[in-house]
């Protein structure tokens, strides 16, 4: 059995078109990025702390 890259059908190679391949790769990358952001948002909470900084040229009554 030949690899898919060598199989020919009436003189045309049966390959995945470059647009479909590009969209598939973009979709997989977007899924990985979305999944990693979801995991970071759900499982890692930032430490809450109070910050106070003086503001120049403002008078408090």
Secondary structure, 3 states (H helix, E strand, C coil): CCCHHHCEECCEECCCCHHHHHHHHHHHHHHHHHHHHHHHHHHCCCCCCCCCCCCCCCCCC
